[in-house]
């Protein structure tokens, strides 16, 4: 198992092939085109449940008609395996709701 407190290099992050996500300095960001507020709220609820389960909490912005998610491990000042795992889970939630990621 990867050290969950080790910050990852840009190459390690790229290897994760998180197609919905882009690296922006020390964060990962994704925007999901929800189409309406209720669907966005559903996605945010699912993200919240997964974040609580993982004890790792993203920054979320819910607007009409999208949800923006930013991940970073604040305790180590960068992106870790915790962020990659939660990013994958968030993308799974979006796919289950038939929500596409948009370019940021």
C-alpha positions, 0 to 999 in steps of 0.5 A: 500500500502506498504511503498515504502521507507521501506527496506525489510527483506530477509523473505519479499523478499522470500515471493514475490516468484520472481523465476527469481531473487536472492537476493545478499546482498542489491540487486536483480539480474536476468540474462535472456538468450536472445540468440542473441543481437537483442532480448537482445536489445528489452528486454532492451528497454522494461525494460527502458520504464518500469523503466521510467514509475516507476521512478525507474532505474535498472543497466543493462548489455547487452551482447551476449547472455544475459541481466543481471539486478540488482535492488536496491533502492539506496536512502534507501540502500536496497531492497524495494517494488519498486524493487519487483514491477519492478522485476515482470514487467521485468519478464513479459517482458522476458516472453512475449519475450519467454526469460528464466532466467538463474541461476546466 
